[in-house]
Amino acid sequence: MADAGIRIERWGEHDLPLLEALLGDPEMTVHIGGPETPEKLSERQARYIKPADAAEGPQFRIVDVTSGEGVGWVGYWEREWHDRTIYEIGWSVLTRFQGRGMASAATSQAIAVARSGGKHQFMHAFPSIANAPSNAICRKLGFTLVEEIPVEYPPGNFMRCNDWRLDLHSTRPDDA
C-alpha cells in the first residue's frame, strides 16, 4: 500500500491543538456523538502521551511528510470484547486532508505496529454504519464485517456501528 505521503509518530506533549481540531469540532465528530469538552480533550491528551505499555495503547499523530504538519490521529487500545481481550483501533483525519488515502495508510502502519507486538490475535474497528469512508477503510485493509451492533459512545449516546475484525496473526483477510 502506498504511504500517501504520511508517516505516523508517537503522540506528543504538543499535540493538544491537533486533538482539539479532530475531536473538538462538530463537523469532525458527527459520526461519534459530537465534540468533546475541553476537559475531556485534556484528559484524553494526558492518556495519549503515556508510555506505550499503558492500557491506552499507542496513539499516533499522522504527519504529512512534505510539510511536517500533523493531519490526523490513529491509535489502538485494549478492550474486552466477547470474553476476550482485543485491540480496538480508531482514526481521524482533518477535513482538508481527507480523500487522499492518508487515513488508510496511517491505519495500515498502526496495524503493522500492533502485529509486530504479537500480543492479541484480533483487532476490531467499530465505525458508525453511516460513516462510509471509515467502513471502506476497514474493507480495504482486510477487516471482515462481523455484524451491526449498538454502541454507546459517548456515554448516554447510542449509535449503530459495524463490528469489523482483523486477524493480526494472519496476513490474509480474517475468515475465522
N, C-alpha and C positions, 0 to 999 in steps of 0.2 A: 504494500500500500504506500502510495506517495505520502510524503511528510506534510504536504500542503503548506510548506514554508513555516512550520511551527516546531517548537520543542516544548517539553514540559520541565518545570523546575519545581523543587520543593517550595511550598507556600512559605512566605517570609513575613517578618515583622512589619514591613512597609506596604503590605498588600491590602490593607483595610479599604482604601479607596476603590480598588477593583471589586472587592467583595460588596461594597455598598452599591456600586453600579450594577452588579449582577443580581443581587438579592434584595436591594432596597428600592428597586424601580418597579412600579406596577406593570409596565409592558413586559419586562423581563420575567416576571413571576406569574404571569397569567395562568400557566399550566401547573403551578404548585401552590395555589391558595393565596396568592398575593404577597406583597412585600413584607419583609421582616422589619421589626422596630430597630432603632439604633442600639438599644440594649441587647437585643438578640444577635445583632450583627457583631457587636463587641465580644459577646460570649463565644460566638462561632469563630471569630478571628483567633481568640485565645486557644481554642481547641485545635484549630488548623496548624498552629505553629508549634505544637507539642512534638516531641521526638517521634520517629516513625513507628516505634514499638507501642505507642499509646493505643488504646482501644479505638480511637477515632480513625486510625489507619492513615496512610499517606495521602496528603492533599497537595495538589499541584496547581500552579498557575500555568496557563497556556500562553506562550510567548511567541509573537511574530518575530521570526529570525531576522528579517530585514530591518525592522525598526527597533527591535528590542522591547516593544510595548507589550504589556500584559493585555491579552484579548479575551481571557476566559479562565475557567476553572474546570478541573476534573479531579475526582478523588474516589476512594473507596474506603469502606469501613466494615467491621464485623457486625453481624446481627444474627439473631436466632430466627430460623425460618423452617417451619415444619419439622421441629425437633432436631435440627442440625445447625451448626454454626457455618455461615456462609459469608461471602463478601457481597455487599451491595455497592453498586457504582452509580455515580451521577456526574453530570457535566452541564456546563452553561457557557455560551459564547456571546459576547456583546453583539447587539443587533447589527451594527455596521460591519461586522466581520462574518456574519452568518452566510451560509450558502457557498462557502469556499472549501469545504471539506476539513476545516480546522477541528471541529468537534470530533469527527470520525478519526482523524489522525491522532489527536491527543488521547482519545479514549483507547485507541489501539495501543498506544505507548503505555498507558496506565495498566492495561490488561497484561502487557508483557512484563511489567514490574511485578504484578501480582502472581503471574505464572512462575516467574523466576524464584519467588519465595517458596512455592510449593506447599503453602500452609493449608489452604482449603481447596476442595475439589470444585466447588461451584461458586459462580458469581452470578448475581441477579441484578437486573435493572427493572424499575417499576415506573415507566413513563405513563402519563395520562393517556387514555385512549384517544384523546383529542389532539395530542402532540405528534402530528405526523412526522416531522423531521427526526425527533428522538426515536420513534418507533422504527423509522427507516435506518437509523444508525445501528440499532440492535440487529436488524436483519442483515445489514451489510457486514457486520463484524462477526457473524456466525452464531449469534444467540438463537435459541429456539423458543418460540412462543409457547408458554405452558398453559396460561389461562388468563381470563379477565377477572380482576379482583377489586373489592373495595379497599381503599387505603385512606387512613385518617392522617392527614397532613395539611397544614399544621394541626395540632390538637383542636378538635371541635369542627374540623372541616373534612368532610368525606368526599372522595372523588373516585371515579372509575379508572383503574390503571391496568396495563398489561403487565403480566409477570413474564419476563424474558430470562432465560437461564443459559449460561455458558459453562461448559465443562473445561476447567482450567488444566486438567490433566490430559486433555486431548488436543490435537492440532486440527481436528476436523469439527464441523458443527456438532453441537450437542444432540445426541439421539438417545440419551439414557432415559 
